[in-house]
Amino acid sequence: MSPTHPRLARAARALLICAALGTAAAAHAAPPADTVDIEQLTWTELKARLDAGTTTVLVPIGATEQNGPHMVLGKHNVRAHVLADEIARKLGNAVVAPVLAYVPEGSIHPPAAHMRFTGTISIPEATFESILESTARSFKQHGFRDVVFLGDHGGYQQGEQRVAEKLNREWKADPACRVHALREYYEVTQTTFVQTLRKKGFSEAEIGTHAGLNDTALAMAVDPALVRPEALARGVHLDAAHGVHGDPRRATAELGRLGVQEIVTTSVAAIQRATAAQR
């Protein structure tokens, strides 16, 4: 029988598929021992950590929005996830919830703000706040003592704060769980990191406010795949009309790592202060 016979070919393909499935199953048989992502844990594994003192949960909040022609739409989601993981590891008693990728981005019709650019997804503020509230209530139900919102985008910081204040008022008589809208996490990117860049000789116009040098450097440090080097090299359409407020062309991962360090250090200290405060 010829080795190219259809039945032999089908059998070979089946064996390859079984081998691939077996490899995938083995790879996912157990999470990495040091994982802090609850998505990689079973419910019993997470409960064991909670019972052992891992009572803080970080809720990373991103966005799906335009970031100029040189950065991907999911920049905030990747950044929020990576930074939340690093913060949780530094804390030592925290885990990380799934990233919230759907946030308020402006009017859908007529389109406003980032909704003027293809790919941006926007939800109403009330919907966003309801998701945050239900998320915090879920973790309180499971026994977590501190729920921390880490918002990577400036547009919904007040919404985070409103949810935290509402739930903390409601739970005042039974303060088993508190909610923290950690403004320090976001403010570092607008204050300390900007000052660091200024000291290195970069201008306000170059640093920018969205998809400029500041934003792009942080993205490069977190994951170089978030940035399109060829678009930066061409320098074409890196302007406000195409969603860029600033000049990202001199951004580097080395600069971004300075910002990452400032965000992580500041956030860890702020969470430790907030969770240690008397209930």
FENVEN-V739367 format. One record per pair of residues at least 24 apart in sequence whose C-alpha atoms are under 7 Angstrom apart, sorted by sequence separation. I is the first residue (numbers start at 0). J is the second residue. D is the distance in Angstrom with one decimal. If there is no record, write none. Layout:
i=I j=J d=D
i=I j=J d=D
This chain:
i=59 j=83 d=6.3
i=76 j=100 d=6.0
i=103 j=127 d=6.9
i=102 j=127 d=6.0
i=57 j=83 d=6.8
i=128 j=158 d=6.1
i=132 j=162 d=6.1
i=144 j=175 d=5.8
i=145 j=176 d=5.5
i=146 j=177 d=6.3
i=147 j=178 d=5.9
i=148 j=179 d=6.1
i=149 j=180 d=6.9
i=144 j=176 d=4.1
i=145 j=177 d=5.0
i=146 j=178 d=4.8
i=147 j=179 d=4.7
i=148 j=180 d=4.9
i=149 j=181 d=5.9
i=211 j=243 d=6.2
i=215 j=247 d=6.1
i=219 j=251 d=6.5
i=220 j=252 d=4.3
i=143 j=176 d=6.5
i=144 j=177 d=6.2
i=145 j=178 d=5.9
i=146 j=179 d=6.2
i=147 j=180 d=6.0
i=148 j=181 d=6.0
i=210 j=243 d=5.1
i=211 j=244 d=5.6
i=212 j=245 d=6.4
i=219 j=252 d=4.7
i=220 j=253 d=6.8
i=128 j=162 d=6.3
i=147 j=181 d=6.6
i=151 j=185 d=5.9
i=209 j=243 d=6.0
i=210 j=244 d=6.2
i=211 j=245 d=4.0
i=212 j=246 d=5.6
i=216 j=250 d=4.8
i=149 j=184 d=6.4
i=150 j=185 d=6.4
i=209 j=244 d=5.0
i=210 j=245 d=6.7
i=211 j=246 d=4.8
i=212 j=247 d=3.9
i=215 j=250 d=6.1
i=216 j=251 d=5.2
i=217 j=252 d=7.0
i=220 j=255 d=4.9
i=57 j=93 d=6.9
i=208 j=244 d=5.6
i=209 j=245 d=6.8
i=211 j=247 d=4.4
i=212 j=248 d=6.9
i=216 j=252 d=5.5
i=219 j=255 d=6.5
i=220 j=256 d=5.3
i=55 j=92 d=6.3
i=56 j=93 d=5.4
i=57 j=94 d=6.2
i=58 j=95 d=6.2
i=59 j=96 d=6.9
i=61 j=98 d=6.5
i=63 j=100 d=5.9
i=139 j=176 d=5.9
i=207 j=244 d=5.3
i=208 j=245 d=6.4
i=210 j=247 d=6.8
i=212 j=249 d=6.7
i=54 j=92 d=6.4
i=55 j=93 d=4.6
i=56 j=94 d=5.0
i=57 j=95 d=4.8
i=58 j=96 d=5.1
i=60 j=98 d=5.5
i=61 j=99 d=5.8
i=62 j=100 d=4.7
i=63 j=101 d=6.4
i=207 j=245 d=3.6
i=212 j=250 d=5.1
i=216 j=254 d=5.9
i=217 j=255 d=4.1
i=53 j=92 d=4.2
i=54 j=93 d=6.4
i=55 j=94 d=6.6
i=56 j=95 d=5.6
i=57 j=96 d=6.0
i=58 j=97 d=6.9
i=59 j=98 d=5.0
i=60 j=99 d=4.8
i=61 j=100 d=5.1
i=62 j=101 d=5.7
i=206 j=245 d=5.6
i=207 j=246 d=6.7
i=216 j=255 d=4.2
i=217 j=256 d=6.8
i=52 j=92 d=6.5
i=53 j=93 d=5.3
i=56 j=96 d=6.7
i=58 j=98 d=6.8
i=59 j=99 d=6.5
i=60 j=100 d=6.5
i=62 j=102 d=5.7
i=205 j=245 d=4.8
i=206 j=246 d=6.6
i=204 j=245 d=5.4
i=205 j=246 d=4.5
i=217 j=258 d=6.5
i=205 j=247 d=6.9
i=217 j=259 d=6.7
i=72 j=118 d=7.0
i=65 j=113 d=6.3
i=35 j=84 d=6.5
i=64 j=113 d=6.4
i=65 j=116 d=6.2
i=35 j=87 d=6.9
i=103 j=155 d=6.9
i=65 j=118 d=6.7
i=64 j=118 d=6.5
i=65 j=119 d=5.8
i=64 j=119 d=4.0
i=63 j=119 d=5.5
i=64 j=120 d=6.4
i=37 j=94 d=6.4
i=63 j=120 d=5.7
i=36 j=94 d=5.9
i=37 j=95 d=6.0
i=35 j=94 d=4.7
i=36 j=95 d=4.9
i=37 j=96 d=5.8
i=38 j=97 d=6.8
i=35 j=95 d=5.8
i=36 j=96 d=6.4
i=192 j=258 d=5.3
i=188 j=258 d=7.0
i=79 j=151 d=5.9
i=187 j=261 d=7.0
i=187 j=262 d=5.9
i=75 j=151 d=6.1
i=184 j=262 d=5.9
i=183 j=265 d=6.9
i=184 j=266 d=5.3
i=183 j=266 d=6.2
i=55 j=143 d=6.1
i=54 j=143 d=4.7
i=55 j=144 d=6.1
i=56 j=145 d=6.4
i=57 j=146 d=6.1
i=58 j=147 d=5.9
i=59 j=148 d=6.2
i=60 j=149 d=5.8
i=61 j=150 d=6.5
i=54 j=144 d=5.4
i=55 j=145 d=4.7
i=56 j=146 d=5.1
i=57 j=147 d=4.8
i=58 j=148 d=4.9
i=59 j=149 d=4.8
i=60 j=150 d=4.7
i=61 j=151 d=5.4
i=54 j=145 d=6.5
i=55 j=146 d=6.0
i=56 j=147 d=6.2
i=57 j=148 d=6.2
i=58 j=149 d=5.9
i=59 j=150 d=6.2
i=60 j=151 d=6.0
i=61 j=152 d=6.5
i=57 j=149 d=6.9
i=174 j=278 d=6.3
i=145 j=274 d=6.8
i=78 j=218 d=6.8
i=81 j=221 d=6.9
i=67 j=210 d=6.1
i=78 j=221 d=6.2
i=66 j=210 d=5.5
i=74 j=218 d=6.8
i=74 j=225 d=6.3
i=71 j=225 d=5.5
i=70 j=225 d=5.6
i=71 j=226 d=6.7
i=70 j=226 d=4.6
i=69 j=226 d=5.6
i=70 j=227 d=6.2
i=69 j=227 d=4.9
i=69 j=230 d=5.4
i=68 j=230 d=6.8
i=69 j=231 d=6.4
i=67 j=237 d=6.9
i=67 j=241 d=5.9
i=67 j=242 d=4.7
i=66 j=242 d=6.3
i=67 j=243 d=5.2
i=65 j=242 d=6.9
i=86 j=263 d=5.6
i=90 j=267 d=6.3
i=85 j=263 d=7.0
i=89 j=267 d=7.0
i=82 j=263 d=6.8
i=86 j=267 d=6.0
